[in-house]
């Protein structure tokens, strides 16, 4: 925006309205910028260093510098205009009053078409004021130029007369071979009533105003001061014309074009002017090397303290490094030095550990790399900075959080005792723009990548086993386990309850492979039916090498042995749960209910008639005497007792609600160290809180806000 305002002042005179408006608009822009950025509290940018005082001093210095020059130019311009208005016929050396070209005679005061200087434009219109010959005996004309509306600077909402042109303050000489023909320009007061003889309507134009190219302004003409040709005659029109105003050519663009152009402009990022800054007083500097604070690479600008991506063996996983030193060696090669940052997948840790999303660790390993290995910039922030601000030039996908360091020799991680390093830079280095959030954000955590990998492997194995089991079931619907066990029967039911165990079919390597790749083929070809998918699986199985097939066969044997062991355990459990007693007399005499005595499978399946039950016998006396009942004491928990005590007549809440609302950590006595706090309520531990007590207070505030939010969002009449 500042470049726009400076260009407006540069292209207009100091006493013009455009010059004053540019200063006023820039002053208003600075005020709005300071209000939106809140003096750096919301957006901290180097642009805030330019204030309205700088603009005032710059405008005053510009006025003093240009005032003398513009006064001299204005006097020269007025002298030229007066000479042209009086029809001065002062001739150049070799001047004349008439020229003949292509069978056409041209006099002073004639209007002519001049060949356009750019292709695709309409011919220029010039009023001849002088005719002369050059040193090479070439014919020249000198005159005032008339501009069409599309050749002026104006608002798109301005309207013009049909075939209107404007007299400009531009005078120039043109060789006569550029003349295309004659035309005629009439003053607005004569145009609608009169017309020139011998000219077609398309060659007759109307002029109402003059245009100042220096001030970009229009001004109505009061006196028509144009050299009059003695050979052009004007007669009255047969019918008086009606003035018609037409829209500007710039208004022909539709609103969609402007919106599309606005969207394209928004997508373009204007980079700031930067320069290579050489560093002074570098520690441990080598002879013949040049050190820098700011340097331009083949991909981006970097400075000391920046974080960059480096090329690695895998394209999808670039390395992250910090720039602590930049230099050019005596041989002309560019290098930088700094530590690496590692991701959770590169360190040793427990699979149950949680990490912040996009978390990295400061490695104890530092290395020197060529500048050509840099592929782009990124941002690594501490926890406090990550929750509060962002660098505006770096996208969110390239922002990382770091609160721990990784010690390579010991293979352990430790919290950073100091914030990340910040390098003091000189004033010539372009600082980053920093945007501050209105409220701090809370970074979420994610499980370890090791746990995700193990879960994916387990899911794939379970999927293959489930697929194999489904295939076994489709082949063995009619087969059953050879040994059938009978359950206890009662004569009144008359039904036989049998638990059948399916026969396990041997699993092959092809079934295990099909269970793994079937789902992927189905996702890649959603239109395939079951038969086409099975055919594709078979083709892939045939294309596998022999070594890969042998590995699947070994896995199939392991799965088959596990299923056989599982089936064996199931049979053993069933036999222990449903024992088959022998039909002896002693067992029958001990049964208090004859109808419930057990029978063998042969007695049920061999004959359909049953023997009559024997006479009921007197049950034996009990071996133990029942203890008389006594009163039991109901012991309640402390929480339940407090709940009972909190019930009061006429109270709208359970417990002391006012006390809960006004409770605060300073007013609440600290818990006894021997008391065990419910730390298990905190899934990920205290987190960034110092201890469990502060974390529980934060949980209480969060639950209290949620409870109050329910009453705000839900009306009592809707409950």
C-alpha positions in Angstrom: 0.0 0.0 0.0 2.8 2.4 0.8 4.2 1.9 -2.8 0.8 2.9 -4.2 0.7 6.1 -2.1 4.3 7.0 -3.1 3.5 6.4 -6.8 0.5 8.7 -6.6 2.6 11.5 -5.0 5.4 11.0 -7.6 3.1 11.2 -10.6 1.2 14.3 -9.4 2.2 17.8 -8.6 2.6 18.9 -5.0 -0.4 21.4 -5.2 -2.8 18.8 -6.6 -5.7 17.1 -4.8 -4.2 13.7 -5.6 -1.0 14.6 -3.7 -3.0 15.7 -0.6 -5.3 12.7 -0.7 -2.4 10.3 -0.9 -0.9 11.7 2.3 -4.3 11.7 4.1 -5.1 8.1 3.0 -1.7 6.9 4.1 -2.1 8.6 7.4 -5.5 6.9 7.9 -3.9 3.6 6.8 -1.3 3.9 9.5 -3.9 4.6 12.2 -6.0 1.6 11.2 -2.9 -0.6 11.1 -1.9 0.4 14.6 -5.5 -0.2 15.9 -5.8 -3.6 14.3 -2.3 -4.7 15.4 -2.8 -3.1 18.9 0.7 -1.7 18.8 2.2 -5.2 18.4 0.0 -7.1 20.9 -1.8 -8.9 18.1 0.6 -8.7 15.2 4.3 -7.9 15.7 5.7 -6.8 12.3 8.6 -4.6 11.2 6.1 -2.4 9.4 5.0 -0.9 12.8 8.4 0.9 12.9 7.1 3.3 10.2 4.8 5.8 12.0 2.9 9.0 11.0 5.8 11.1 12.1 8.0 9.5 9.4 5.3 10.2 6.8 5.1 13.9 7.8 8.8 14.4 7.6 9.0 12.7 4.3 6.1 14.7 2.8 7.7 18.0 3.9 11.1 17.1 2.4 9.4 16.0 -0.8 7.5 19.3 -1.1 10.6 21.4 -0.7 12.6 19.4 -3.2 9.9 19.5 -5.9 8.5 23.0 -5.4 11.3 24.9 -7.4 11.4 22.4 -10.2 7.6 22.3 -10.7 7.3 26.1 -10.7 9.9 26.3 -13.5 8.2 23.6 -15.5 4.8 25.4 -15.1 6.1 28.6 -16.4 7.5 26.9 -19.5 4.3 25.1 -20.1 2.2 28.3 -19.9 4.5 30.0 -22.4 4.0 27.1 -24.9 0.2 27.2 -24.4 0.0 30.9 -25.0 2.0 30.7 -28.2 -0.2 27.9 -29.4 -3.4 29.8 -28.5 -2.4 32.9 -30.4 -1.8 30.8 -33.5 1.9 31.7 -33.6 3.4 30.9 -37.0 7.0 31.2 -35.9 8.6 28.6 -38.2 11.4 26.3 -37.6 14.4 26.6 -40.1 12.9 25.5 -43.3 9.3 26.0 -42.1 6.2 26.3 -44.2 2.4 26.6 -44.0 1.4 23.7 -46.2 2.4 20.1 -46.9 1.2 17.7 -49.4 1.3 13.9 -48.8 -0.4 11.0 -50.7 -2.5 13.5 -52.7 -3.8 15.3 -49.6 -2.9 18.9 -48.6 -2.4 19.7 -45.0 -2.4 23.2 -43.4 -1.8 24.6 -40.0 -5.0 24.1 -37.9 -6.0 20.7 -39.5 -6.7 17.7 -37.3 -5.0 14.5 -38.5 -4.8 10.8 -37.5 -1.4 9.6 -36.4 -0.3 6.0 -36.5 -0.7 4.5 -33.0 2.4 3.7 -31.0 1.1 0.4 -29.8 -0.7 -2.3 -31.8 -4.4 -2.7 -31.3 -5.1 0.9 -30.4 -7.1 3.5 -32.3 -5.1 6.2 -34.2 -4.0 9.2 -32.2 -5.5 12.7 -32.9 -3.2 15.7 -33.3 -3.9 19.3 -34.2 -1.2 20.7 -36.5 0.4 23.9 -35.2 3.7 23.9 -37.0 5.0 22.3 -40.2 8.8 22.1 -40.9 11.5 20.0 -42.5 14.4 18.4 -40.8 18.1 18.4 -41.7 17.6 15.4 -43.9 14.8 17.2 -45.8 12.2 15.0 -44.0 8.7 16.6 -43.4 7.6 17.0 -39.8 4.6 18.3 -38.0 4.3 19.6 -34.4 1.0 20.0 -32.6 -1.2 19.4 -29.6 -2.5 15.8 -28.9 -6.1 15.0 -28.2 -6.8 11.9 -26.0 -9.6 9.5 -26.2 -11.3 8.4 -22.9 -9.4 5.1 -22.7 -6.1 7.1 -22.9 -6.9 9.0 -19.7 -6.8 8.2 -16.0 -10.3 8.3 -14.6 -12.8 6.5 -12.4 -14.7 3.6 -13.9 -18.0 5.3 -12.9 -17.3 8.4 -15.0 -19.5 8.9 -18.1 -18.5 10.6 -21.4 -20.2 12.0 -24.5 -20.3 9.9 -27.6 -17.1 10.4 -29.7 -15.6 12.7 -27.0 -11.9 13.6 -26.9 -9.9 15.7 -24.5 -7.3 18.3 -25.3 -4.1 17.4 -23.4 -1.1 19.4 -22.3 1.2 17.1 -24.4 2.9 18.6 -27.5 5.2 16.5 -29.7 6.7 16.4 -33.2 5.9 13.5 -35.6 7.3 12.6 -39.0 4.8 13.1 -41.8 5.0 9.5 -42.9 3.0 8.6 -39.7 0.0 10.6 -40.8 -3.0 8.3 -41.8 -5.6 10.9 -42.8 -7.7 13.9 -41.7 -10.3 14.2 -39.0 -12.1 17.1 -37.3 -12.6 18.1 -33.6 -15.3 20.6 -32.7 -16.1 22.5 -29.5 -19.0 21.2 -27.5 -21.1 24.3 -28.0 -20.9 23.9 -31.8 -20.9 20.1 -32.2 -24.6 19.4 -31.7 -25.7 22.2 -34.1 -23.0 22.4 -36.7 -20.9 20.0 -38.8 -17.8 20.3 -41.0 -18.1 19.9 -44.7 -16.3 17.0 -46.4 -15.9 14.8 -43.3 -17.7 11.6 -42.5 -19.6 11.3 -39.2 -17.1 8.8 -37.8 -14.2 11.3 -38.4 -15.9 14.1 -36.4 -15.2 14.4 -32.6 -16.4 16.6 -29.8 -14.2 18.2 -27.1 -15.6 19.6 -23.8 -12.7 19.4 -21.4 -9.0 19.5 -21.2 -7.0 16.8 -19.5 -3.8 17.3 -17.4 -1.6 14.3 -17.6 0.6 15.7 -14.8 -2.3 16.1 -12.2 -4.6 13.4 -13.7 -7.5 15.9 -13.7 -10.3 17.0 -16.1 -11.2 20.7 -16.5 -14.0 22.2 -18.6 -12.8 24.4 -21.5 -14.2 28.0 -21.3 -12.5 29.4 -24.4 -11.8 27.3 -27.5 -8.2 28.3 -28.3 -7.2 26.1 -31.3 -5.5 27.3 -34.5 -8.3 27.7 -37.0 -7.9 26.3 -40.5 -9.0 28.7 -43.3 -9.8 25.7 -45.5 -12.3 23.9 -43.3 -15.9 25.2 -43.5 -18.7 24.5 -40.9 -22.4 24.4 -41.9 -25.6 23.8 -39.8 -26.8 20.3 -39.3 -30.1 19.2 -40.8 -31.2 17.8 -37.4 -29.8 18.9 -34.0 -28.1 16.1 -32.1 -29.2 15.1 -28.6 -26.3 14.8 -26.1 -25.9 11.2 -25.0 -23.5 10.1 -22.2 -22.0 6.6 -22.3 -20.2 4.6 -19.6 -16.4 4.3 -19.4 -14.7 1.5 -21.2 -13.3 0.4 -17.8 -16.9 -0.2 -16.6 -17.4 -2.9 -19.2 -15.7 -5.5 -17.0 -18.2 -7.5 -15.1 -18.2 -7.8 -11.4 -17.1 -11.4 -11.7 -13.9 -10.3 -13.5 -13.1 -7.9 -10.7 -13.8 -10.6 -8.1 -11.7 -13.1 -9.9 -8.9 -10.6 -10.2 -9.2 -9.9 -6.4 -9.0 -13.5 -5.6 -5.8 -13.8 -7.7 -4.3 -10.8 -6.0 -5.1 -12.3 -2.6 -3.3 -15.5 -3.4 -0.2 -13.6 -4.4 2.2 -13.0 -1.5 4.3 -9.8 -1.7 7.7 -10.6 -0.3 9.7 -7.9 1.5 12.9 -6.5 0.1 15.8 -8.4 1.7 19.5 -8.2 1.3 22.5 -10.3 2.1 23.8 -9.3 5.5 27.4 -10.1 6.5 28.0 -11.0 10.1 30.7 -9.2 12.2 32.6 -10.5 15.2 32.0 -14.2 14.6 33.5 -16.5 17.2 35.9 -19.2 16.1 35.9 -17.8 12.6 38.2 -19.5 10.0 40.5 -17.7 7.8 39.2 -17.1 4.2 35.6 -17.6 5.2 32.8 -15.1 4.9 30.0 -15.3 7.6 26.4 -14.1 7.2 23.5 -13.1 9.3 21.0 -13.3 6.4 21.6 -15.2 3.2 19.6 -16.2 0.1 19.5 -19.9 -0.9 18.2 -21.5 -4.1 14.8 -22.0 -2.4 14.3 -19.3 0.2 15.9 -16.6 2.4 17.4 -17.7 5.7 18.8 -16.0 8.7 20.5 -17.1 11.9 18.0 -18.8 14.2 15.7 -20.1 11.4 14.6 -23.7 11.1 14.9 -25.4 7.8 14.1 -28.7 6.0 16.9 -30.8 4.7 16.9 -33.4 2.0 17.0 -37.0 3.4 17.1 -40.5 2.0 13.3 -40.7 2.0 11.5 -37.8 0.2 8.4 -38.0 2.4 10.4 -37.5 5.6 12.8 -34.4 5.5 15.1 -33.6 8.3 14.7 -30.5 10.5 17.7 -28.4 11.5 18.4 -25.0 13.0 20.7 -22.5 11.4 23.3 -21.4 14.0 26.0 -20.3 11.5 26.2 -19.5 7.8 29.4 -19.0 5.8 31.0 -19.3 2.5 34.3 -21.1 2.4 37.5 -20.0 0.6 36.6 -22.3 -2.3 33.2 -20.6 -2.8 31.0 -23.3 -1.3 28.1 -22.4 1.0 27.6 -24.2 4.4 25.6 -23.9 7.5 25.9 -25.5 11.0 23.3 -26.4 13.6 21.6 -29.1 15.6 19.0 -31.6 14.3 15.5 -32.2 15.6 14.1 -35.7 15.7 10.5 -37.0 15.7 9.0 -39.5 18.2 9.5 -42.3 15.7 13.3 -41.8 15.8 13.8 -42.1 19.6 13.5 -45.0 22.0 10.4 -44.8 24.2 7.6 -46.8 25.6 4.7 -47.6 23.2 2.2 -46.3 25.7 3.7 -42.8 25.8 1.7 -39.9 24.5 3.2 -37.1 22.3 2.0 -33.7 21.2 0.9 -33.5 17.6 3.8 -32.5 15.4 6.2 -32.7 18.4 10.0 -32.8 17.8 12.9 -33.2 20.1 16.2 -31.1 20.1 18.9 -33.6 19.4 22.4 -33.4 21.0 23.9 -34.1 17.6 25.1 -31.1 15.5 26.4 -31.2 12.0 27.6 -29.0 9.1 25.5 -29.3 5.9 25.7 -27.6 2.5 23.3 -24.8 1.9 22.1 -26.6 -1.3 20.5 -29.3 0.9 17.9 -26.8 2.2 14.5 -27.4 0.7 12.4 -24.8 2.6 11.7 -23.1 5.9 9.7 -24.4 8.9 9.0 -23.2 12.5 9.9 -24.9 15.8 8.3 -23.3 18.8 8.4 -23.9 22.6 5.2 -24.9 24.4 4.6 -21.3 25.5 5.1 -19.9 22.0 3.2 -22.7 20.3 0.1 -22.0 22.3 0.3 -18.2 21.9 1.6 -17.1 18.5 2.6 -18.0 14.9 5.0 -16.7 12.3 2.8 -15.4 9.5 5.1 -16.4 6.6 5.0 -20.2 7.6 2.0 -22.4 7.0 0.5 -24.3 9.9 1.5 -27.6 8.5 5.2 -26.6 8.9 4.9 -25.6 12.6 6.3 -27.9 15.2 6.4 -27.9 19.0 9.5 -28.7 21.1 9.7 -28.9 24.9 12.3 -31.7 25.4 15.7 -32.6 24.2 17.0 -36.0 23.2 20.4 -37.1 24.4 21.8 -39.4 21.7 24.5 -41.4 23.7 22.1 -42.1 26.6 19.0 -42.6 24.5 16.8 -40.6 26.9 14.7 -37.5 26.7 14.8 -34.6 29.2 12.8 -31.4 29.5 14.5 -28.3 28.2 15.7 -26.2 31.1 16.2 -23.2 28.9 14.0 -21.8 26.0 15.1 -22.4 22.4 18.0 -20.3 21.3 17.3 -16.9 19.9 20.1 -15.2 18.0 20.4 -11.4 18.3 20.5 -9.9 14.8 21.4 -6.5 13.3 19.0 -3.9 12.1 19.6 -4.8 8.5 18.1 -8.3 8.9 14.4 -8.6 8.1 12.5 -9.8 11.2 9.6 -12.2 11.1 6.0 -11.1 11.4 4.4 -12.7 14.5 0.6 -13.1 15.0 -0.6 -13.5 18.6 -3.8 -15.5 19.3 -6.6 -13.8 21.3 -6.7 -16.9 23.6 -4.0 -19.5 24.1 -4.7 -22.8 22.3 -4.3 -26.2 23.9 -2.3 -28.6 21.8 -3.8 -32.1 21.7 -1.8 -35.3 22.2 -1.6 -38.5 20.1 -0.4 -42.0 20.8 3.0 -43.2 20.1 3.8 -44.2 16.5 5.1 -47.5 17.9 1.6 -48.2 19.3 0.0 -47.3 16.0 2.3 -49.7 14.1 1.7 -52.6 16.5 -2.1 -52.0 16.3 -2.0 -52.0 12.5 -0.1 -55.3 12.5 -2.5 -56.9 15.1 -5.5 -55.7 13.1 -4.1 -57.2 9.9 -3.4 -60.5 11.6 -6.9 -60.6 13.2 -8.4 -59.7 9.9 -6.6 -62.6 8.2 -7.7 -65.0 10.9 -11.3 -63.8 10.7 -11.2 -64.2 7.0 -9.8 -67.7 7.3 -12.4 -68.6 9.9 -15.2 -67.4 7.6 -13.9 -69.6 4.8 -13.7 -72.6 7.2 -17.2 -72.0 8.2 -18.5 -72.0 4.6 -16.8 -75.3 3.9 -17.8 -77.0 7.2 -21.4 -76.1 7.7 -22.4 -79.8 7.7 -19.4 -81.3 9.5 -19.4 -81.6 13.3 -17.1 -82.8 16.0 -17.1 -86.6 16.2 -17.5 -86.8 20.0 -20.9 -85.4 21.0 -21.6 -84.7 24.7 -25.1 -84.9 26.1 -26.3 -82.5 28.7 -28.6 -83.1 31.7 -32.1 -84.1 30.6 -35.4 -83.9 32.3 -38.3 -86.2 31.4 -40.7 -83.3 31.3 -38.8 -81.4 28.5 -38.4 -84.3 26.2 -35.6 -82.4 24.2 -32.0 -83.3 23.8 -29.5 -80.4 24.2 -26.2 -81.0 22.6 -23.2 -78.7 22.2 -21.5 -79.3 18.9 -18.0 -78.3 18.2 -17.1 -77.4 14.7 -14.3 -79.3 13.0 -11.3 -77.1 12.3 -10.0 -77.2 8.8 -6.3 -76.9 8.1 -5.4 -73.3 7.1 -3.1 -72.9 4.1 -0.7 -70.1 3.2 -3.1 -68.9 0.4 -5.9 -68.2 3.0 -3.6 -66.1 5.2 -2.4 -64.1 2.2 -6.0 -63.6 1.0 -7.0 -62.3 4.4 -4.3 -59.6 4.2 -4.7 -58.4 0.6 -8.4 -58.9 0.0 -9.5 -55.7 1.7 -6.9 -53.6 -0.2 -8.1 -55.0 -3.6 -11.7 -54.3 -2.6 -10.9 -50.7 -1.8 -9.0 -50.2 -5.0 -11.8 -51.8 -7.1 -15.1 -51.0 -5.4 -17.1 -52.3 -8.4 -15.7 -55.9 -8.2 -18.0 -58.6 -7.0 -16.9 -61.5 -4.8 -15.8 -63.7 -7.7 -13.7 -61.0 -9.4 -12.0 -60.1 -6.1 -11.1 -63.8 -5.5 -9.8 -64.1 -9.0 -7.5 -61.0 -8.4 -6.3 -62.5 -5.2 -5.4 -65.8 -7.0 -3.5 -63.9 -9.7 -1.5 -62.1 -7.1 -0.8 -65.3 -5.2 0.5 -66.9 -8.3 2.8 -64.0 -9.0 4.5 -64.2 -5.6 8.0 -65.6 -5.3 8.6 -69.0 -3.8 10.3 -67.6 -0.7 7.3 -65.3 0.1 4.8 -68.2 -0.3 6.9 -70.3 2.1 6.7 -67.6 4.8 2.9 -67.5 4.4 2.8 -71.3 4.8 4.8 -71.1 8.0 2.4 -68.5 9.3 -0.6 -70.7 8.4 0.9 -73.6 10.4 1.3 -71.4 13.4 -2.3 -70.2 13.2 -3.5 -73.8 12.7 -1.7 -75.0 15.8 -3.1 -72.1 17.8 -6.7 -73.0 16.7 -6.1 -76.7 17.5 -4.9 -75.8 21.0 -7.9 -73.5 21.5 -10.3 -76.3 20.4 -8.7 -78.7 22.7 -9.1 -76.3 25.6 -12.8 -75.8 24.7 -13.5 -79.6 24.8 -11.8 -79.9 28.2 -13.8 -77.0 29.6 -17.1 -78.5 28.4 -16.3 -81.9 29.9 -15.5 -80.3 33.3 -18.7 -78.2 33.2 -21.0 -81.1 32.2 -19.7 -84.4 33.8 -21.3 -87.7 32.8 -22.1 -89.7 36.0 -22.2 -93.4 36.0 -25.7 -95.0 36.6 -25.1 -96.6 40.0 -27.6 -97.4 42.7 -25.8 -95.3 45.2 -26.1 -92.2 43.1 -29.8 -92.8 42.5 -30.4 -93.2 46.2 -28.6 -89.9 47.0 -30.8 -88.0 44.5 -33.6 -86.1 46.3 -35.6 -85.8 43.1 -35.8 -88.9 40.9 -36.8 -86.9 37.9 -33.5 -85.1 37.9 -31.2 -88.1 38.0 -28.8 -88.2 35.1 -28.9 -90.7 32.2 -26.4 -92.0 29.8 -26.6 -91.1 26.1 -27.3 -94.7 25.3 -30.4 -94.8 27.5 -31.9 -91.9 25.6 -31.0 -92.9 22.1 -31.4 -96.7 22.5 -34.9 -96.9 23.8 -37.9 -94.6 23.7 -39.5 -96.1 26.9 -38.3 -95.2 30.3 -38.5 -97.2 33.6 -40.9 -96.0 36.2 -39.2 -93.9 38.9 -38.7 -95.5 42.3 -40.6 -94.4 45.4 -39.4 -91.2 47.0 -37.1 -91.6 49.9 -36.8 -89.5 53.0 -34.0 -87.0 52.6 -31.1 -87.4 55.0 -30.7 -85.0 57.9 -28.6 -81.9 57.2 -25.0 -82.1 58.1 -24.8 -78.5 59.3 -27.2 -76.4 61.4 -28.2 -73.0 60.0 -27.1 -70.1 62.1 -30.0 -67.9 63.3 -30.4 -64.7 61.4 -29.0 -61.5 62.9 -29.2 -57.8 62.2 -26.6 -56.6 59.6 -25.1 -53.1 59.8 -25.1 -51.1 56.6 -21.8 -49.3 56.2 -22.0 -46.4 53.7 -19.0 -44.6 52.1 -17.9 -41.1 53.1 -19.2 -39.7 49.8 -22.7 -41.1 50.3 -22.8 -39.8 53.9 -21.9 -36.3 52.7 -24.6 -36.6 50.0 -27.2 -37.5 52.7 -26.0 -34.6 54.9 -26.2 -32.2 52.0 -29.9 -32.9 51.5 -31.8 -30.0 53.0 -35.5 -29.0 52.8 -36.1 -26.2 50.4 -32.6 -26.4 48.8 -32.5 -26.3 45.0 -29.2 -28.1 44.8 -27.5 -31.1 46.3 -24.6 -29.9 48.4 -23.4 -26.4 49.2 -23.6 -24.8 45.7 -22.5 -21.3 46.8 -19.4 -22.7 48.6 -18.5 -24.6 45.4 -18.8 -21.5 43.2 -16.7 -19.3 45.5 -14.0 -21.9 46.2 -10.5 -21.0 45.1 -7.1 -22.6 45.6 -5.7 -19.8 47.9 -8.7 -20.1 50.3 -8.9 -23.9 50.3 -6.5 -25.6 52.7 -4.0 -27.9 51.0 -4.6 -31.6 51.2 -2.8 -33.7 53.7 0.3 -35.2 52.0 -0.7 -38.6 53.3 -4.1 -38.3 51.6 -4.3 -40.0 48.3 -5.6 -37.6 45.6 -7.6 -39.1 42.7 -4.8 -38.8 40.2 -6.4 -41.5 38.1 -9.0 -38.9 36.9 -6.2 -37.3 34.8 -5.7 -39.5 31.8 -2.4 -38.0 30.7 -1.1 -36.9 34.2 -0.7 -33.3 35.3 0.4 -32.3 31.8 1.8 -28.7 31.8 0.4 -28.1 35.3 3.0 -28.3 38.1 1.3 -31.0 40.2 -1.8 -33.1 40.6 -3.5 -30.5 42.8 -3.3 -27.8 40.2 -4.5 -30.2 37.5 -7.5 -31.1 39.6 -8.4 -27.5 40.2 -8.2 -26.9 36.4 -10.4 -29.9 35.8 -12.9 -28.5 38.4 -13.0 -25.1 36.5 -13.5 -26.9 33.2 -16.4 -29.0 34.5 -18.0 -25.9 36.2 -17.8 -23.9 33.0 -19.5 -26.7 31.0 -22.3 -27.0 33.6 -22.9 -23.2 33.5 -22.9 -23.3 29.7 -25.7 -25.8 29.7 -27.9 -23.4 31.6 -27.1 -20.6 29.1 -27.8 -22.7 26.0 -30.9 -24.6 27.1 -34.0 -22.8 28.2 -35.8 -24.1 31.3 -39.0 -24.3 29.3 -37.5 -26.8 26.9 -36.3 -29.2 29.6 
